[in-house]
């Protein structure tokens, strides 16, 4: 056997070994792709219902947000109305109430001055004789 025949046999064996390794690699790749395909199908079958549920949950949350927005709008209108009513009540009730308190304070002061015994000092308000006699009779 000559050197060229020996080299061609070695090259043929090496090529055959490379082909066997490539066939084994392709088989492993095919096996991995099948497993990947099964995993993707399994993931799709579990994910699609979750996406549907998520979509329903988002719609429900959006409806609840609309309800909350409506409630907040109503609360703002009620607050505004109560504020206006409070201001109006203050404008209507404050002046008469202040006048009533002033009159009550004046009456209380006058009653105190009239009910004090005379000390001989010059007073700006002189008590009527009947009041003096009535207060002396009580003693």
N, CA, C and O atoms as CSV, one atom per row, in Angstrom:
chain,resi,resn,atom,element,x,y,z
A,1,UNK,N,N,0.832,-1.141,0.000
A,1,UNK,CA,C,0.000,0.000,0.000
A,1,UNK,C,C,0.899,1.234,0.000
A,1,UNK,O,O,1.888,1.354,0.724
A,2,UNK,N,N,0.491,2.090,-0.830
A,2,UNK,CA,C,1.327,3.264,-0.999
A,2,UNK,C,C,0.878,4.367,-0.044
A,2,UNK,O,O,-0.161,4.252,0.606
A,3,UNK,N,N,1.649,5.408,0.031
A,3,UNK,CA,C,1.377,6.517,0.947
A,3,UNK,C,C,0.114,7.267,0.580
A,3,UNK,O,O,-0.599,7.750,1.459
A,4,UNK,N,N,-0.173,7.373,-0.713
A,4,UNK,CA,C,-1.378,8.109,-1.113
A,4,UNK,C,C,-2.623,7.292,-0.799
A,4,UNK,O,O,-3.650,7.859,-0.427
A,5,UNK,N,N,-2.552,5.980,-0.939
A,5,UNK,CA,C,-3.701,5.138,-0.606
A,5,UNK,C,C,-3.950,5.185,0.892
A,5,UNK,O,O,-5.097,5.249,1.335
A,6,UNK,N,N,-2.877,5.153,1.672
A,6,UNK,CA,C,-2.996,5.218,3.129
A,6,UNK,C,C,-3.585,6.562,3.549
A,6,UNK,O,O,-4.433,6.600,4.440
A,7,UNK,N,N,-3.175,7.626,2.955
A,7,UNK,CA,C,-3.699,8.964,3.273
A,7,UNK,C,C,-5.155,9.052,2.904
A,7,UNK,O,O,-5.929,9.655,3.648
A,8,UNK,N,N,-5.575,8.470,1.771
A,8,UNK,CA,C,-6.978,8.524,1.362
A,8,UNK,C,C,-7.836,7.702,2.319
A,8,UNK,O,O,-8.977,8.078,2.587
A,9,UNK,N,N,-7.315,6.587,2.842
A,9,UNK,CA,C,-8.066,5.765,3.792
A,9,UNK,C,C,-8.220,6.543,5.109
A,9,UNK,O,O,-9.295,6.542,5.708
A,10,UNK,N,N,-7.154,7.201,5.552
A,10,UNK,CA,C,-7.214,7.967,6.807
A,10,UNK,C,C,-8.186,9.130,6.651
A,10,UNK,O,O,-8.976,9.407,7.553
A,11,UNK,N,N,-8.131,9.804,5.522
A,11,UNK,CA,C,-9.047,10.925,5.276
A,11,UNK,C,C,-10.476,10.409,5.234
A,11,UNK,O,O,-11.373,11.075,5.750
A,12,UNK,N,N,-10.720,9.260,4.645
A,12,UNK,CA,C,-12.056,8.686,4.568
A,12,UNK,C,C,-12.560,8.342,5.971
A,12,UNK,O,O,-13.717,8.612,6.294
A,13,UNK,N,N,-11.704,7.748,6.805
A,13,UNK,CA,C,-12.096,7.371,8.169
A,13,UNK,C,C,-12.393,8.628,8.987
A,13,UNK,O,O,-13.366,8.671,9.740
A,14,UNK,N,N,-11.550,9.648,8.833
A,14,UNK,CA,C,-11.769,10.898,9.577
A,14,UNK,C,C,-13.068,11.545,9.124
A,14,UNK,O,O,-13.840,12.028,9.952
A,15,UNK,N,N,-13.317,11.560,7.816
A,15,UNK,CA,C,-14.569,12.132,7.303
A,15,UNK,C,C,-15.764,11.338,7.810
A,15,UNK,O,O,-16.790,11.913,8.175
A,16,UNK,N,N,-15.627,10.006,7.832
A,16,UNK,CA,C,-16.709,9.168,8.344
A,16,UNK,C,C,-16.950,9.466,9.820
A,16,UNK,O,O,-18.103,9.525,10.246
A,17,UNK,N,N,-15.906,9.652,10.604
A,17,UNK,CA,C,-16.046,9.974,12.032
A,17,UNK,C,C,-16.712,11.343,12.200
A,17,UNK,O,O,-17.574,11.520,13.061
A,18,UNK,N,N,-16.307,12.302,11.375
A,18,UNK,CA,C,-16.925,13.638,11.446
A,18,UNK,C,C,-18.394,13.551,11.102
A,18,UNK,O,O,-19.211,14.204,11.751
A,19,UNK,N,N,-18.758,12.764,10.098
A,19,UNK,CA,C,-20.152,12.598,9.708
A,19,UNK,C,C,-20.928,11.953,10.847
A,19,UNK,O,O,-22.053,12.368,11.127
A,20,UNK,N,N,-20.366,10.956,11.507
A,20,UNK,CA,C,-21.050,10.295,12.636
A,20,UNK,C,C,-21.260,11.296,13.760
A,20,UNK,O,O,-22.338,11.347,14.352
A,21,UNK,N,N,-20.235,12.097,14.062
A,21,UNK,CA,C,-20.369,13.102,15.139
A,21,UNK,C,C,-21.429,14.120,14.758
A,21,UNK,O,O,-22.225,14.528,15.603
A,22,UNK,N,N,-21.450,14.533,13.507
A,22,UNK,CA,C,-22.466,15.504,13.059
A,22,UNK,C,C,-23.870,14.907,13.111
A,22,UNK,O,O,-24.821,15.601,13.473
A,23,UNK,N,N,-24.011,13.645,12.758
A,23,UNK,CA,C,-25.321,12.989,12.830
A,23,UNK,C,C,-25.783,12.912,14.275
A,23,UNK,O,O,-26.953,13.162,14.564
A,24,UNK,N,N,-24.873,12.566,15.192
A,24,UNK,CA,C,-25.230,12.517,16.614
A,24,UNK,C,C,-25.604,13.911,17.131
A,24,UNK,O,O,-26.546,14.051,17.911
A,25,UNK,N,N,-24.876,14.930,16.703
A,25,UNK,CA,C,-25.182,16.299,17.125
A,25,UNK,C,C,-26.540,16.734,16.588
A,25,UNK,O,O,-27.308,17.375,17.305
A,26,UNK,N,N,-26.847,16.396,15.340
A,26,UNK,CA,C,-28.140,16.749,14.751
A,26,UNK,C,C,-29.262,16.024,15.484
A,26,UNK,O,O,-30.323,16.605,15.714
A,27,UNK,N,N,-29.040,14.731,15.862
A,27,UNK,CA,C,-30.061,13.996,16.608
A,27,UNK,C,C,-30.299,14.658,17.976
A,27,UNK,O,O,-31.442,14.811,18.406
A,28,UNK,N,N,-29.218,15.044,18.647
A,28,UNK,CA,C,-29.368,15.720,19.943
A,28,UNK,C,C,-30.104,17.044,19.763
A,28,UNK,O,O,-30.951,17.407,20.580
A,29,UNK,N,N,-29.779,17.763,18.693
A,29,UNK,CA,C,-30.446,19.029,18.408
A,29,UNK,C,C,-31.929,18.802,18.123
A,29,UNK,O,O,-32.764,19.580,18.585
A,30,UNK,N,N,-32.270,17.774,17.386
A,30,UNK,CA,C,-33.672,17.453,17.093
A,30,UNK,C,C,-34.413,17.101,18.380
A,30,UNK,O,O,-35.543,17.544,18.586
A,31,UNK,N,N,-33.774,16.296,19.258
A,31,UNK,CA,C,-34.375,15.940,20.536
A,31,UNK,C,C,-34.627,17.201,21.387
A,31,UNK,O,O,-35.684,17.341,22.002
A,32,UNK,N,N,-33.661,18.096,21.410
A,32,UNK,CA,C,-33.792,19.332,22.188
A,32,UNK,C,C,-34.898,20.210,21.622
A,32,UNK,O,O,-35.658,20.810,22.382
A,33,UNK,N,N,-34.999,20.293,20.309
A,33,UNK,CA,C,-36.061,21.087,19.680
A,33,UNK,C,C,-37.439,20.513,19.964
A,33,UNK,O,O,-38.391,21.268,20.162
A,34,UNK,N,N,-37.564,19.178,19.989
A,34,UNK,CA,C,-38.852,18.555,20.329
A,34,UNK,C,C,-39.249,18.897,21.768
A,34,UNK,O,O,-40.400,19.240,22.040
A,35,UNK,N,N,-38.276,18.799,22.686
A,35,UNK,CA,C,-38.557,19.135,24.082
A,35,UNK,C,C,-38.926,20.614,24.221
A,35,UNK,O,O,-39.812,20.981,24.992
A,36,UNK,N,N,-38.226,21.446,23.461
A,36,UNK,CA,C,-38.527,22.885,23.484
A,36,UNK,C,C,-39.930,23.153,22.950
A,36,UNK,O,O,-40.664,23.980,23.491
A,37,UNK,N,N,-40.293,22.447,21.886
A,37,UNK,CA,C,-41.628,22.606,21.316
A,37,UNK,C,C,-42.696,22.179,22.330
A,37,UNK,O,O,-43.715,22.854,22.470
A,38,UNK,N,N,-42.471,21.066,23.035
A,38,UNK,CA,C,-43.420,20.623,24.056
A,38,UNK,C,C,-43.519,21.636,25.195
A,38,UNK,O,O,-44.608,21.919,25.693
A,39,UNK,N,N,-42.373,22.177,25.600
A,39,UNK,CA,C,-42.366,23.169,26.675
A,39,UNK,C,C,-43.115,24.434,26.264
A,39,UNK,O,O,-43.855,25.012,27.061
A,40,UNK,N,N,-42.919,24.857,25.024
A,40,UNK,CA,C,-43.617,26.051,24.521
A,40,UNK,C,C,-45.121,25.800,24.475
A,40,UNK,O,O,-45.904,26.672,24.850
A,41,UNK,N,N,-45.530,24.623,24.021
A,41,UNK,CA,C,-46.966,24.300,23.986
A,41,UNK,C,C,-47.552,24.270,25.394
A,41,UNK,O,O,-48.657,24.763,25.622
A,42,UNK,N,N,-46.820,23.698,26.324
A,42,UNK,CA,C,-47.279,23.650,27.710
A,42,UNK,C,C,-47.376,25.060,28.295
A,42,UNK,O,O,-48.341,25.395,28.982
A,43,UNK,N,N,-46.374,25.868,28.015
A,43,UNK,CA,C,-46.374,27.255,28.486
A,43,UNK,C,C,-47.535,28.030,27.869
A,43,UNK,O,O,-48.198,28.808,28.556
A,44,UNK,N,N,-47.780,27.823,26.592
A,44,UNK,CA,C,-48.889,28.502,25.913
A,44,UNK,C,C,-50.222,28.071,26.512
A,44,UNK,O,O,-51.106,28.901,26.724
A,45,UNK,N,N,-50.371,26.772,26.786
A,45,UNK,CA,C,-51.653,26.293,27.321
A,45,UNK,C,C,-51.923,26.826,28.728
A,45,UNK,O,O,-53.083,26.994,29.104
A,46,UNK,N,N,-50.887,27.092,29.504
A,46,UNK,CA,C,-51.101,27.650,30.854
A,46,UNK,C,C,-51.124,29.177,30.844
A,46,UNK,O,O,-51.740,29.792,31.714
A,47,UNK,N,N,-50.464,29.787,29.878
A,47,UNK,CA,C,-50.372,31.245,29.860
A,47,UNK,C,C,-51.617,31.889,29.266
A,47,UNK,O,O,-52.051,32.931,29.756
A,48,UNK,N,N,-52.195,31.312,28.243
A,48,UNK,CA,C,-53.362,31.922,27.599
A,48,UNK,C,C,-54.535,32.120,28.561
A,48,UNK,O,O,-55.138,33.194,28.549
A,49,UNK,N,N,-54.887,31.131,29.396
A,49,UNK,CA,C,-55.956,31.398,30.367
A,49,UNK,C,C,-55.574,32.498,31.371
A,49,UNK,O,O,-56.421,33.286,31.793
A,50,UNK,N,N,-54.294,32.538,31.743
A,50,UNK,CA,C,-53.856,33.585,32.662
A,50,UNK,C,C,-53.993,34.967,32.029
A,50,UNK,O,O,-54.373,35.930,32.695
A,51,UNK,N,N,-53.685,35.055,30.755
A,51,UNK,CA,C,-53.822,36.335,30.055
A,51,UNK,C,C,-55.286,36.731,29.988
A,51,UNK,O,O,-55.622,37.904,30.145
A,52,UNK,N,N,-56.155,35.764,29.757
A,52,UNK,CA,C,-57.597,36.044,29.762
A,52,UNK,C,C,-58.059,36.526,31.123
A,52,UNK,O,O,-58.809,37.497,31.223
A,53,UNK,N,N,-57.609,35.843,32.183
A,53,UNK,CA,C,-57.949,36.265,33.543
A,53,UNK,C,C,-57.396,37.657,33.841
A,53,UNK,O,O,-58.066,38.484,34.461
A,54,UNK,N,N,-56.182,37.900,33.398
A,54,UNK,CA,C,-55.567,39.210,33.606
A,54,UNK,C,C,-56.362,40.294,32.891
A,54,UNK,O,O,-56.569,41.379,33.434
A,55,UNK,N,N,-56.801,40.003,31.687
A,55,UNK,CA,C,-57.608,40.964,30.934
A,55,UNK,C,C,-58.916,41.261,31.677
A,55,UNK,O,O,-59.326,42.417,31.780
A,56,UNK,N,N,-59.568,40.207,32.195
A,56,UNK,CA,C,-60.809,40.394,32.951
A,56,UNK,C,C,-60.552,41.206,34.219
A,56,UNK,O,O,-61.355,42.065,34.581
A,57,UNK,N,N,-59.438,40.935,34.890
A,57,UNK,CA,C,-59.104,41.664,36.109
A,57,UNK,C,C,-58.840,43.136,35.810
A,57,UNK,O,O,-59.257,44.012,36.568
A,58,UNK,N,N,-58.157,43.404,34.719
A,58,UNK,CA,C,-57.893,44.797,34.336
A,58,UNK,C,C,-59.204,45.516,34.019
A,58,UNK,O,O,-59.383,46.670,34.408
A,59,UNK,N,N,-60.111,44.857,33.327
A,59,UNK,CA,C,-61.411,45.470,33.033
A,59,UNK,C,C,-62.186,45.754,34.311
A,59,UNK,O,O,-62.795,46.815,34.448
A,60,UNK,N,N,-62.165,44.813,35.242
A,60,UNK,CA,C,-62.860,45.005,36.516
A,60,UNK,C,C,-62.231,46.148,37.300
A,60,UNK,O,O,-62.943,46.965,37.883
A,61,UNK,N,N,-60.908,46.212,37.319
A,61,UNK,CA,C,-60.233,47.303,38.017
A,61,UNK,C,C,-60.571,48.645,37.383
A,61,UNK,O,O,-60.730,49.641,38.088
A,62,UNK,N,N,-60.679,48.679,36.071
A,62,UNK,CA,C,-61.036,49.919,35.382
A,62,UNK,C,C,-62.462,50.345,35.751
A,62,UNK,O,O,-62.722,51.532,35.948
A,63,UNK,N,N,-63.368,49.398,35.844
A,63,UNK,CA,C,-64.737,49.723,36.254
A,63,UNK,C,C,-64.756,50.252,37.688
A,63,UNK,O,O,-65.464,51.215,37.987
A,64,UNK,N,N,-63.984,49.627,38.572
A,64,UNK,CA,C,-63.924,50.081,39.960
A,64,UNK,C,C,-63.330,51.486,40.047
A,64,UNK,O,O,-63.786,52.306,40.844
A,65,UNK,N,N,-62.320,51.761,39.234
A,65,UNK,CA,C,-61.738,53.103,39.214
A,65,UNK,C,C,-62.752,54.128,38.728
A,65,UNK,O,O,-62.782,55.251,39.230
A,66,UNK,N,N,-63.576,53.760,37.767
A,66,UNK,CA,C,-64.620,54.671,37.315
A,66,UNK,C,C,-65.629,54.936,38.420
A,66,UNK,O,O,-66.090,56.065,38.586
A,67,UNK,N,N,-65.973,53.899,39.177
A,67,UNK,CA,C,-66.895,54.081,40.308
A,67,UNK,C,C,-66.278,54.979,41.367
A,67,UNK,O,O,-66.942,55.872,41.893
A,68,UNK,N,N,-65.012,54.744,41.679
A,68,UNK,CA,C,-64.329,55.573,42.676
A,68,UNK,C,C,-64.256,57.022,42.194
A,68,UNK,O,O,-64.426,57.950,42.984
A,69,UNK,N,N,-64.006,57.211,40.910
A,69,UNK,CA,C,-63.964,58.561,40.347
A,69,UNK,C,C,-65.324,59.232,40.498
A,69,UNK,O,O,-65.403,60.417,40.822
A,70,UNK,N,N,-66.388,58.481,40.263
A,70,UNK,CA,C,-67.734,59.024,40.432
A,70,UNK,C,C,-67.987,59.401,41.885
A,70,UNK,O,O,-68.538,60.466,42.165
A,71,UNK,N,N,-67.588,58.534,42.806
A,71,UNK,CA,C,-67.775,58.813,44.239
A,71,UNK,C,C,-66.977,60.047,44.648
A,71,UNK,O,O,-67.474,60.886,45.400
A,72,UNK,N,N,-65.757,60.162,44.162
A,72,UNK,CA,C,-64.937,61.327,44.504
A,72,UNK,C,C,-65.562,62.602,43.937
A,72,UNK,O,O,-65.570,63.639,44.600
A,73,UNK,N,N,-66.084,62.526,42.714
A,73,UNK,CA,C,-66.757,63.692,42.137
A,73,UNK,C,C,-67.969,64.099,42.958
A,73,UNK,O,O,-68.196,65.287,43.191
A,74,UNK,N,N,-68.750,63.116,43.398
A,74,UNK,CA,C,-69.909,63.419,44.249
A,74,UNK,C,C,-69.469,64.029,45.573
A,74,UNK,O,O,-70.078,64.983,46.055
A,75,UNK,N,N,-68.414,63.480,46.158
A,75,UNK,CA,C,-67.912,64.018,47.426
A,75,UNK,C,C,-67.431,65.455,47.256
A,75,UNK,O,O,-67.648,66.287,48.137
A,76,UNK,N,N,-66.784,65.751,46.139
A,76,UNK,CA,C,-66.339,67.126,45.900
A,76,UNK,C,C,-67.532,68.069,45.761
A,76,UNK,O,O,-67.504,69.185,46.280
A,77,UNK,N,N,-68.571,67.630,45.066
A,77,UNK,CA,C,-69.758,68.483,44.933
A,77,UNK,C,C,-70.435,68.693,46.286
A,77,UNK,O,O,-70.875,69.800,46.595
A,78,UNK,N,N,-70.519,67.638,47.089
A,78,UNK,CA,C,-71.130,67.761,48.418
A,78,UNK,C,C,-70.302,68.703,49.281
A,78,UNK,O,O,-70.855,69.546,49.988
A,79,UNK,N,N,-68.979,68.566,49.226
A,79,UNK,CA,C,-68.111,69.444,50.010
A,79,UNK,C,C,-68.314,70.895,49.597
A,79,UNK,O,O,-68.388,71.782,50.447
A,80,UNK,N,N,-68.402,71.132,48.314
A,80,UNK,CA,C,-68.618,72.492,47.821
A,80,UNK,C,C,-69.957,73.030,48.316
A,80,UNK,O,O,-70.043,74.181,48.744
A,81,UNK,N,N,-70.996,72.210,48.261
A,81,UNK,CA,C,-72.318,72.635,48.719
A,81,UNK,C,C,-72.313,72.927,50.208
A,81,UNK,O,O,-72.879,73.928,50.647
A,82,UNK,N,N,-71.678,72.062,50.990
A,82,UNK,CA,C,-71.605,72.266,52.438
A,82,UNK,C,C,-70.829,73.544,52.748
A,82,UNK,O,O,-71.187,74.280,53.667
A,83,UNK,N,N,-69.784,73.806,51.995
A,83,UNK,CA,C,-68.995,75.024,52.206
A,83,UNK,C,C,-69.845,76.259,51.945
A,83,UNK,O,O,-69.817,77.217,52.717
A,84,UNK,N,N,-70.605,76.230,50.845
A,84,UNK,CA,C,-71.476,77.369,50.524
A,84,UNK,C,C,-72.542,77.543,51.603
A,84,UNK,O,O,-72.815,78.664,52.032
A,85,UNK,N,N,-73.138,76.448,52.036
A,85,UNK,CA,C,-74.166,76.518,53.082
A,85,UNK,C,C,-73.562,77.052,54.380
A,85,UNK,O,O,-74.195,77.851,55.069
A,86,UNK,N,N,-72.362,76.627,54.716
A,86,UNK,CA,C,-71.702,77.114,55.928
A,86,UNK,C,C,-71.451,78.609,55.872
A,86,UNK,O,O,-71.699,79.321,56.845
A,87,UNK,N,N,-70.958,79.088,54.736
A,87,UNK,CA,C,-70.725,80.530,54.593
A,87,UNK,C,C,-72.030,81.307,54.671
A,87,UNK,O,O,-72.105,82.348,55.324
A,88,UNK,N,N,-73.058,80.795,54.001
A,88,UNK,CA,C,-74.354,81.468,54.013
A,88,UNK,C,C,-74.929,81.494,55.429
A,88,UNK,O,O,-75.454,82.518,55.865
A,89,UNK,N,N,-74.836,80.390,56.139
A,89,UNK,CA,C,-75.319,80.333,57.515
A,89,UNK,C,C,-74.562,81.327,58.386
A,89,UNK,O,O,-75.161,82.010,59.216
A,90,UNK,N,N,-73.270,81.409,58.203
A,90,UNK,CA,C,-72.468,82.356,58.974
A,90,UNK,C,C,-72.914,83.791,58.688
A,90,UNK,O,O,-73.057,84.591,59.612
A,91,UNK,N,N,-73.135,84.120,57.409
A,91,UNK,CA,C,-73.562,85.472,57.052
A,91,UNK,C,C,-74.939,85.794,57.614
A,91,UNK,O,O,-75.199,86.925,58.026
A,92,UNK,N,N,-75.821,84.798,57.631
A,92,UNK,CA,C,-77.184,85.036,58.094
A,92,UNK,C,C,-77.265,85.059,59.615
A,92,UNK,O,O,-77.972,85.894,60.179
A,93,UNK,N,N,-76.555,84.161,60.286
A,93,UNK,CA,C,-76.713,84.000,61.730
A,93,UNK,C,C,-75.768,84.848,62.563
A,93,UNK,O,O,-76.099,85.188,63.699
A,94,UNK,N,N,-74.613,85.195,62.041
A,94,UNK,CA,C,-73.621,85.897,62.858
A,94,UNK,C,C,-74.102,87.268,63.325
A,94,UNK,O,O,-74.023,87.530,64.526
A,95,UNK,N,N,-74.592,88.159,62.471
A,95,UNK,CA,C,-74.986,89.486,62.968
A,95,UNK,C,C,-76.089,89.448,64.026
A,95,UNK,O,O,-75.947,90.115,65.050
A,96,UNK,N,N,-77.186,88.700,63.831
A,96,UNK,CA,C,-78.199,88.671,64.903
A,96,UNK,C,C,-77.658,88.046,66.192
A,96,UNK,O,O,-78.002,88.491,67.287
A,97,UNK,N,N,-76.829,87.036,66.070
A,97,UNK,CA,C,-76.284,86.399,67.259
A,97,UNK,C,C,-75.372,87.358,68.015
A,97,UNK,O,O,-75.402,87.409,69.244
A,98,UNK,N,N,-74.568,88.115,67.284
A,98,UNK,CA,C,-73.695,89.104,67.930
A,98,UNK,C,C,-74.535,90.162,68.626
A,98,UNK,O,O,-74.206,90.590,69.733
A,99,UNK,N,N,-75.604,90.581,67.992
A,99,UNK,CA,C,-76.479,91.589,68.611
A,99,UNK,C,C,-77.141,91.042,69.867
A,99,UNK,O,O,-77.223,91.738,70.879
A,100,UNK,N,N,-77.612,89.804,69.810
A,100,UNK,CA,C,-78.241,89.191,70.984
A,100,UNK,C,C,-77.241,89.079,72.126
A,100,UNK,O,O,-77.587,89.358,73.274
A,101,UNK,N,N,-76.019,88.680,71.836
A,101,UNK,CA,C,-74.999,88.578,72.879
A,101,UNK,C,C,-74.663,89.947,73.455
A,101,UNK,O,O,-74.446,90.081,74.659
A,102,UNK,N,N,-74.621,90.963,72.597
A,102,UNK,CA,C,-74.336,92.311,73.083
A,102,UNK,C,C,-75.450,92.806,73.992
A,102,UNK,O,O,-75.179,93.396,75.039
A,103,UNK,N,N,-76.691,92.576,73.608
A,103,UNK,CA,C,-77.822,92.983,74.450
A,103,UNK,C,C,-77.800,92.232,75.768
A,103,UNK,O,O,-78.044,92.819,76.822
A,104,UNK,N,N,-77.508,90.923,75.718
A,104,UNK,CA,C,-77.454,90.126,76.947
A,104,UNK,C,C,-76.347,90.630,77.863
A,104,UNK,O,O,-76.530,90.709,79.078
A,105,UNK,N,N,-75.219,90.966,77.294
A,105,UNK,CA,C,-74.116,91.501,78.096
A,105,UNK,C,C,-74.510,92.838,78.707
A,105,UNK,O,O,-74.216,93.101,79.873
A,106,UNK,N,N,-75.173,93.681,77.927
A,106,UNK,CA,C,-75.618,94.975,78.442
A,106,UNK,C,C,-76.629,94.819,79.555
A,106,UNK,O,O,-76.559,95.515,80.568
A,107,UNK,N,N,-77.571,93.907,79.371
A,107,UNK,CA,C,-78.588,93.670,80.401
A,107,UNK,C,C,-77.939,93.131,81.660
A,107,UNK,O,O,-78.303,93.533,82.765
A,108,UNK,N,N,-76.989,92.231,81.510
A,108,UNK,CA,C,-76.299,91.671,82.674
A,108,UNK,C,C,-75.541,92.768,83.414
A,108,UNK,O,O,-75.592,92.845,84.642
A,109,UNK,N,N,-74.839,93.615,82.668
A,109,UNK,CA,C,-74.114,94.718,83.311
A,109,UNK,C,C,-75.057,95.677,84.009
A,109,UNK,O,O,-74.773,96.116,85.123
A,110,UNK,N,N,-76.172,96.012,83.378
A,110,UNK,CA,C,-77.144,96.918,83.987
A,110,UNK,C,C,-77.751,96.303,85.232
A,110,UNK,O,O,-77.968,96.989,86.231
A,111,UNK,N,N,-78.023,95.018,85.173
A,111,UNK,CA,C,-78.604,94.348,86.345
A,111,UNK,C,C,-77.632,94.363,87.505
A,111,UNK,O,O,-78.036,94.567,88.649
A,112,UNK,N,N,-76.370,94.153,87.231
A,112,UNK,CA,C,-75.364,94.189,88.292
A,112,UNK,C,C,-75.256,95.583,88.896
A,112,UNK,O,O,-75.184,95.738,90.115
A,113,UNK,N,N,-75.245,96.586,88.037
A,113,UNK,CA,C,-75.141,97.962,88.547
A,113,UNK,C,C,-76.358,98.327,89.379
A,113,UNK,O,O,-76.233,98.981,90.414
A,114,UNK,N,N,-77.512,97.916,88.941
A,114,UNK,CA,C,-78.731,98.260,89.658
A,114,UNK,C,C,-78.877,97.456,90.942
A,114,UNK,O,O,-79.515,97.918,91.887
A,115,UNK,N,N,-78.307,96.282,90.991
A,115,UNK,CA,C,-78.473,95.452,92.183
A,115,UNK,C,C,-77.401,95.710,93.229
A,115,UNK,O,O,-77.521,95.188,94.337
A,116,UNK,N,N,-76.349,96.491,92.941
A,116,UNK,CA,C,-75.315,96.819,93.941
A,116,UNK,C,C,-75.851,97.833,94.941
A,116,UNK,O,O,-76.627,98.716,94.578
A,117,UNK,N,N,-75.442,97.710,96.195
A,117,UNK,CA,C,-75.864,98.717,97.184
A,117,UNK,C,C,-75.154,100.046,96.899
A,117,UNK,O,O,-74.047,100.073,96.361
A,118,UNK,N,N,-75.792,101.103,97.257
A,118,UNK,CA,C,-75.259,102.440,97.009
A,118,UNK,C,C,-74.075,102.698,97.926
A,118,UNK,O,O,-74.171,102.500,99.137
A,119,UNK,N,N,-72.962,103.138,97.359
A,119,UNK,CA,C,-71.766,103.415,98.149
A,119,UNK,C,C,-71.511,104.910,98.245
A,119,UNK,O,O,-70.511,105.338,98.821
A,120,UNK,N,N,-72.376,105.671,97.705
A,120,UNK,CA,C,-72.233,107.113,97.776
A,120,UNK,C,C,-71.408,107.674,96.637
A,120,UNK,O,O,-71.240,108.890,96.551
A,121,UNK,N,N,-70.912,106.871,95.801
A,121,UNK,CA,C,-70.142,107.358,94.674
A,121,UNK,C,C,-71.085,107.859,93.599
A,121,UNK,O,O,-72.230,107.422,93.484
A,122,UNK,N,N,-70.571,108.781,92.827
A,122,UNK,CA,C,-71.366,109.300,91.719
A,122,UNK,C,C,-71.395,108.247,90.616
A,122,UNK,O,O,-70.354,107.870,90.078
A,123,UNK,N,N,-72.550,107.795,90.297
A,123,UNK,CA,C,-72.691,106.790,89.251
A,123,UNK,C,C,-73.248,107.422,88.008
A,123,UNK,O,O,-73.988,108.405,88.054
A,124,UNK,N,N,-72.877,106.835,86.896
A,124,UNK,CA,C,-73.392,107.366,85.647
A,124,UNK,C,C,-74.855,106.977,85.467
A,124,UNK,O,O,-75.598,107.663,84.765
A,125,UNK,N,N,-75.272,105.880,86.097
A,125,UNK,CA,C,-76.673,105.450,86.009
A,125,UNK,C,C,-77.252,105.519,87.412
A,125,UNK,O,O,-76.743,104.850,88.311
A,126,UNK,N,N,-78.283,106.292,87.626
A,126,UNK,CA,C,-78.952,106.402,88.922
A,126,UNK,C,C,-80.074,105.376,88.967
A,126,UNK,O,O,-80.825,105.210,88.006
A,127,UNK,N,N,-80.172,104.694,90.098
A,127,UNK,CA,C,-81.231,103.709,90.227
A,127,UNK,C,C,-82.530,104.407,90.598
A,127,UNK,O,O,-82.551,105.347,91.393
A,128,UNK,N,N,-83.594,103.930,90.011
A,128,UNK,CA,C,-84.885,104.502,90.405
A,128,UNK,C,C,-85.197,104.185,91.863
A,128,UNK,O,O,-84.725,103.190,92.412
A,129,UNK,N,N,-85.983,105.032,92.467
A,129,UNK,CA,C,-86.309,104.911,93.883
A,129,UNK,C,C,-86.995,103.572,94.156
A,129,UNK,O,O,-86.737,102.949,95.186
A,130,UNK,N,N,-87.849,103.130,93.265
A,130,UNK,CA,C,-88.552,101.862,93.489
A,130,UNK,C,C,-87.580,100.693,93.554
A,130,UNK,O,O,-87.780,99.772,94.346
A,131,UNK,N,N,-86.520,100.714,92.728
A,131,UNK,CA,C,-85.544,99.633,92.736
A,131,UNK,C,C,-84.779,99.648,94.046
A,131,UNK,O,O,-84.484,98.591,94.603
A,132,UNK,N,N,-84.451,100.847,94.550
A,132,UNK,CA,C,-83.721,100.944,95.823
A,132,UNK,C,C,-84.572,100.401,96.939
A,132,UNK,O,O,-84.089,99.637,97.775
A,133,UNK,N,N,-85.828,100.781,96.966
A,133,UNK,CA,C,-86.718,100.324,98.025
A,133,UNK,C,C,-86.909,98.806,97.937
A,133,UNK,O,O,-86.945,98.130,98.965
A,134,UNK,N,N,-87.029,98.276,96.738
A,134,UNK,CA,C,-87.216,96.837,96.582
A,134,UNK,C,C,-85.976,96.096,97.029
A,134,UNK,O,O,-86.091,95.032,97.637
A,135,UNK,N,N,-84.778,96.627,96.745
A,135,UNK,CA,C,-83.575,95.929,97.160
A,135,UNK,C,C,-83.377,96.020,98.662
A,135,UNK,O,O,-82.795,95.111,99.254
A,136,UNK,N,N,-83.843,97.095,99.303
A,136,UNK,CA,C,-83.730,97.218,100.754
A,136,UNK,C,C,-84.707,96.288,101.456
A,136,UNK,O,O,-84.423,95.804,102.551
A,137,UNK,N,N,-85.837,96.037,100.848
A,137,UNK,CA,C,-86.821,95.150,101.449
A,137,UNK,C,C,-86.339,93.695,101.420
A,137,UNK,O,O,-86.710,92.901,102.284
A,138,UNK,N,N,-85.537,93.357,100.457
A,138,UNK,CA,C,-85.034,91.974,100.348
A,138,UNK,C,C,-84.065,91.652,101.467
A,138,UNK,O,O,-83.942,90.491,101.858
A,139,UNK,N,N,-83.389,92.632,101.982
A,139,UNK,CA,C,-82.387,92.394,103.022
A,139,UNK,C,C,-82.986,92.033,104.290
A,139,UNK,O,O,-82.273,91.801,105.266
